[in-house]
């Protein structure tokens, strides 16, 4: 059977992973990055779904049976579950990864010797994108095996890196920790919506924030501050679905022609996200189509409620989910981490805050207080856990 072998690579962030990735970009075995901490049952399910030829571990390589090669152009297969939990393997070509990296380097104005600080997990596209940019630029990245405020601050304080990428949860923790971010010429923030209050707070600290939108299927962020990267086109049609085409698109989903057929239509990726193009042609992301809460016959975007609640002075972090309700169909539920756990905002205060700016349907009907938001290994808020918590 023709094609390239696929190797599942369960290596920690480090030089070994960078070298394996370089080989994949140069035509060697394609790479399926795997979280080294993945429990054995989850690893077995992943291997069964993706059918690689080998499993690369820190202590050696295990050959696997029943493998299926990838097409010659594929360099990376990245497992992504989105918000549904259904495993999908987005197949990215070396050309798409290089196009993405080159476009990002041009957009941020990277100099020839600029180094990147990688603090995102390298079994997701965010961290892998940082590594690919470093390889394309032929610079040596600064690698953190895991994110912590202390480790990031130490690396930033050394002053050897010009660019980095974080998710909003990380950015908030860095600001809460008083980390000086002014040494970076670019801080890319993606992986989840960047709330207006967090953006304002970061900008007030003189951090050079670039808000990014994209996904695994687009080799990472492909729209910066509402403007597509070179080689990328964005369209929003009457259904408000965001559609993306261009040089950065994934080829398909691994061994799932059904999912490929639904997502990749006539050369466009039909995303699960809703948006609009403003008068200047900039993309505004409104939320996911599964982010819509239908309450009393009114469609409420959870992200719109979150943005309003995030401006309340008593709110440190917020997420909004729907809860089934016999009368309303669904109830809007606010999940809050308070600025002061000893004096959290009340539901009435939050409702008043929302209705001062928007229609009453957006006001939460229930409140859940948490000490900390549940997060995925990528640093994103775990929305599945929140939905389960709210039921």
Long-range contacts (C-beta under 8 A, 24 or more apart in sequence): 1-68, 1-69, 2-69, 2-72, 3-69, 3-70, 3-71, 3-72, 4-28, 4-29, 4-30, 4-69, 4-70, 4-71, 4-72, 4-74, 5-29, 5-30, 5-52, 5-53, 5-54, 5-67, 5-69, 5-70, 6-30, 6-31, 6-32, 6-50, 6-51, 6-52, 6-53, 6-67, 6-68, 6-69, 6-70, 6-74, 6-77, 7-31, 7-32, 7-52, 7-53, 7-54, 7-55, 7-56, 7-61, 8-32, 8-34, 8-46, 8-47, 8-50, 8-52, 8-54, 8-55, 8-56, 8-64, 9-33, 9-34, 9-56, 10-34, 10-35, 10-36, 10-38, 10-43, 10-55, 10-56, 10-57, 10-58, 11-36, 11-56, 11-57, 11-58, 12-36, 12-58, 12-145, 13-118, 13-121, 13-122, 13-127, 13-143, 13-144, 13-145, 13-146, 14-143, 14-145, 15-143, 16-58, 17-122, 17-131, 18-131, 18-134, 18-135, 18-141, 18-143, 20-56, 21-76, 21-128, 21-131, 21-132, 21-135, 22-135, 24-75, 24-76, 24-94, 25-75, 25-94, 25-97, 25-98, 25-132, 25-135, 26-94, 27-94, 29-53, 29-54, 30-70, 30-74, 30-75, 30-76, 30-77, 31-75, 31-76, 31-77, 32-76, 32-77, 32-78, 32-79, 32-89, 33-76, 33-78, 33-79, 33-122, 33-123, 33-124, 33-128, 34-79, 34-123, 35-121, 35-123, 35-377, 37-377, 45-87, 46-79, 46-87, 49-79, 49-87, 49-89, 49-254, 49-255, 50-77, 50-79, 50-89, 50-254, 50-255, 51-255, 68-255, 70-254, 71-251, 73-251, 74-251, 76-128, 77-254, 78-123, 78-124, 78-125, 78-128, 78-216, 79-123, 80-124, 80-125, 80-215, 80-216, 80-217, 82-272, 83-272, 83-288, 83-290, 83-383, 83-384, 84-290, 85-384, 88-253, 88-254, 88-256, 88-259, 89-253, 89-254, 89-255, 89-256, 90-216, 90-217, 90-250, 90-253, 90-254, 91-250, 91-251, 91-252, 91-253, 91-254, 92-216, 92-219, 92-250, 92-251, 93-251, 95-247, 96-219, 96-247, 96-248, 96-249, 96-250, 96-251, 97-132, 97-219, 98-132, 98-136, 99-219, 99-231, 99-247, 99-248, 100-129, 100-132, 100-218, 100-219, 100-220, 100-222, 100-229, 100-247, 100-248, 101-129, 101-132, 101-133, 101-135, 101-136, 101-137, 102-136, 103-222, 103-229, 103-230, 103-231, 103-232, 103-247, 103-248, 104-129, 104-133, 104-188, 104-220, 104-221, 104-229, 105-133, 105-136, 105-137, 106-230, 107-224, 107-229, 107-230, 108-163, 108-185, 108-186, 108-188, 108-210, 109-185, 110-137, 110-162, 110-163, 110-186, 111-162, 112-137, 113-139, 114-139, 114-162, 114-163, 114-185, 115-139, 115-140, 115-141, 115-142, 115-160, 115-161, 115-162, 115-163, 116-141, 116-142, 116-161, 116-162, 116-163, 116-164, 116-165, 117-141, 117-142, 117-144, 117-152, 117-155, 117-156, 117-161, 117-163, 117-164, 117-184, 118-142, 118-143, 118-144, 118-164, 118-165, 119-144, 119-147, 119-151, 119-152, 119-155, 119-164, 119-165, 119-166, 119-170, 120-147, 120-165, 120-166, 120-167, 120-191, 120-378, 120-379, 121-377, 121-378, 121-379, 123-377, 124-216, 124-377, 124-378, 125-215, 125-216, 125-219, 125-220, 126-165, 126-167, 126-190, 126-191, 126-220, 126-378, 127-165, 128-220, 129-165, 129-219, 129-220, 129-221, 130-164, 130-165, 147-379, 149-173, 149-174, 149-176, 149-177, 149-179, 152-179, 153-177, 153-179, 153-180, 156-180, 156-181, 156-183, 156-184, 157-183, 159-183, 162-186, 163-187, 163-188, 164-188, 165-189, 165-190, 165-212, 165-221, 166-379, 167-191, 167-192, 167-378, 167-379, 167-380, 168-192, 168-193, 168-194, 168-195, 168-198, 169-317, 169-373, 169-375, 169-379, 169-380, 169-381, 170-379, 171-198, 171-202, 171-209, 172-198, 172-316, 172-317, 175-201, 175-202, 175-205, 181-205, 181-206, 181-207, 181-208, 182-206, 182-207, 182-208, 184-208, 186-210, 188-212, 188-221, 188-224, 190-214, 190-220, 190-221, 191-378, 191-379, 191-380, 192-380, 192-381, 193-285, 193-287, 193-303, 193-306, 193-307, 195-306, 195-307, 195-310, 195-318, 196-307, 196-310, 196-311, 197-310, 197-311, 198-310, 213-283, 213-285, 214-248, 215-271, 216-250, 217-249, 217-250, 217-263, 217-269, 217-271, 218-244, 218-248, 218-249, 218-250, 218-269, 219-248, 219-249, 219-250, 222-246, 222-248, 223-283, 225-282, 226-278, 226-282, 226-283, 226-284, 227-282, 227-283, 228-283, 234-277, 234-283, 235-268, 236-275, 236-276, 236-277, 236-283, 240-274, 240-275, 240-276, 240-286, 241-270, 241-271, 241-272, 241-273, 241-274, 241-289, 242-271, 242-273, 242-274, 242-275, 242-283, 242-285, 243-268, 243-269, 243-270, 243-271, 244-268, 244-269, 244-271, 245-269, 274-301, 293-320, 293-321, 293-322, 293-330, 293-332, 294-322, 294-329, 294-330, 295-322, 295-325, 295-328, 295-329, 295-330, 295-331, 295-332, 295-361, 295-365, 296-328, 296-329, 296-361, 297-329, 298-359, 298-361, 300-332, 300-361, 300-362, 302-332, 304-358, 304-362, 305-332, 305-334, 305-354, 305-362, 305-364, 308-353, 308-354, 308-357, 308-358, 308-362, 309-334, 309-336, 309-350, 309-353, 309-354, 309-364, 311-353, 312-345, 312-349, 312-350, 312-353, 313-339, 314-338, 314-339, 314-340, 314-343, 314-344, 314-345, 314-349, 315-339, 315-345, 315-350, 317-373, 319-373, 319-381, 319-383, 319-386, 320-364, 321-383, 321-386, 321-387, 321-390, 322-387, 322-390, 323-366, 323-390, 323-391, 324-391, 325-365, 328-365, 331-365, 331-366, 332-361, 332-362, 332-363, 332-364, 332-365, 332-366, 333-364, 333-365, 333-366, 333-367, 333-368, 333-390, 334-364, 334-366, 334-367, 334-368, 335-368, 335-370, 335-373, 335-386, 335-389, 335-390, 336-367, 336-368, 336-369, 336-370, 337-369, 337-370, 337-371, 337-372, 337-373, 338-369, 341-371, 344-369, 366-390
